Amino acid sequence: MPVVLEFWKSWSPTERATLCFVIRSGEILLILKKRGLGAGKINGPGGRIESGETALEAAIRETREELGVTPVGVELRGELHFQFADGYALHCGVFVASDCLGEPVETDEAVPVWTPLDRIPYHEMWADDIHWLPGMIAGGRFRGFFHFDGEAMLTNRVDWMSADSGLSAPGSSG
């Protein structure tokens, strides 16, 4: 395990992105992704952070673009660090919203899927999601570290943090 920890100490992402999960009334707003990384999978809305944009701004913008709704009560809950065998490295800020303005609509990027919290289809999602999403829904804060070869997860580690521990959104210092 020390070799794995050493890898992450010197790791640097090639891209920064966000995910934003709207959770209200016992349901979570997921998407069926239509294109890009993870096309065909169930996930949360999100995408790349644009130049000059904060992670929070990107999470809100991506949710608007993919579903036509504006998330509200948005807070950073986690960080995901992904290293793929092909060299792609992604740092992702994970946000939770307490509600959204508007009704979700299908776009060219995603199909909205309101899902009861007790029926999340982990078998249709990335393999890492089951390791952190349930704890995040329960209110936890985390940092996750994952190695993938294509869609196959090779290693995983999730560190759960206290409420006063600092998370660092992608693109911010710290």
N, C-alpha and C positions, 0 to 999 in steps of 0.2 A: 503493500500500500504506500510506503514512503515515495516510491518512484512516481506514482500517480499524483500525489500531493505536490511533488517537485515540478511536475509538468504544468500544473495549474498556476503555480507561483510565477512562472515566466510566460504564461499564455497571453496572447494578444489577439483580439478579434479582427476579422477582415471586414465584418459588417456589424451594425448595431440596429436593433429592432425592438418592437414592443408587441405585447398581447394585452387585450383589455376584455375582461369578463364582467358582464352586467349580471348581477345576482339580485333577484327580487322575488318576493312572494313564493319562496320554495322552488324557484326555477333559475336556470342559468341560460344566458343567450350564447349559443354556440353557432358555428357556421359549418357548412359543407363547402370546403374550399374548391373553387373551380379551376384555378390556374396557379402557376408558380410553385415554390417549394411547398410540398405537402398537398398538392392537388389531389382531390378525391378523398381526403381525410376530413374528419371532424376536428375542429380546433376552435380557438377564440379568434375574434377579429384582431387584426394587427398587421404590421409590416415594418418596412425599413424607416429609420429616422432620417429625414432629409437634412441637408446642410443648413445650419443656423436654427434648427428646430430642437426643442427640448424633447425628452422622452415622453413627458406628459402630453405635450402638444401633438406629438406623433400618434400616441394612443388614441386621442380624441379624433384626430383627423382620419386615421385609418378606419375607425369604427364608423364614422360618417360616410366615408367613401365605400366601404364594403357593405353597409347595411342601411344607410340613410337615416340613422338615428344619432343623437348626441348623448354620450354617456355623461352622467352627473354624479357628484359625490365620489370622484375618482381618487384612488390612493394607490401608491406603490406598495406591493406586497411581497414581491420576490424578484430574484435575478436568476436567469438561466444562462449557462455557459455551455455552448455546444461546439465540439470539435468533430469534424467529419474526416473520414479516412482520405478523402480526396484533397484535403487541405483547407476546405472551407471552415471558417471559425465564426460563430455568431454569439454575440452578447445580447440578451433579450430582457428588457424590463417587463415584469408582469404586474398589471394593474387590475384592480377590482373597482367596479362602479356600483353604487347602490340603486341606480335607476337609469332610465334613458328618456330623452324627449323624442316623441314621434313613435311611429310603428315601424319595425324592421321590414325592409323590402328586399327582394332578390335583386342582385346587380350582376354585372358581367364577371365579378370576382367571387361572389359568395351567395349561398342560399341560407337564410336565417333559420335557426332551429332552436326554439324555446324548449328546454329539456328539464324535466323534474330532477331535482338534485339527487334523488335516489335511483335514477335511471340513466346516468351518464354512460354513453356507449364507448367505454375505454377500448374495446376491441376494434373500434374504427378510428382510433386516434394514434398519435405518435406514442411509441412505447414508454417514453419518459413520463407522460402525463399522469399516469396512475401513481407515480412516486411522490408527486407534489400537489396535484390539484385537490385531492380530498382534504389535505391539511390546510391548504390555502382557503378553501371554502369554509372550513371550521374556524377561520380567523388567524391562521398561522402566517408567519413571515419566514422566508427561506432564501437560501442560495443553493442552486442545483448545478451539478457538473456532470456532463454526459458525453461519452464518445459514441459515435455512430459510424457504421459502414453502410452507406445508402440508408435504408430504412431500418436496418438491424442495429439495436442498441448493444454496444459491447461492454461498457462500464457505466455505472451510475453512482452518484453520491448526492444526498440532500442534507444540508445542514439547516436545522431549525433554529430560529433566533428569538431572543426575548423582544418584547414590544419596544424597548428603548434602544435596541441595537440599530445601527445605521445601515441602510441599504444604499447602494450606489446605482442610480439609474444609468443606463448606457448613455455615453456621451457627456456625463458629468464627471467632475473630479472627485476623488475620494474612494 
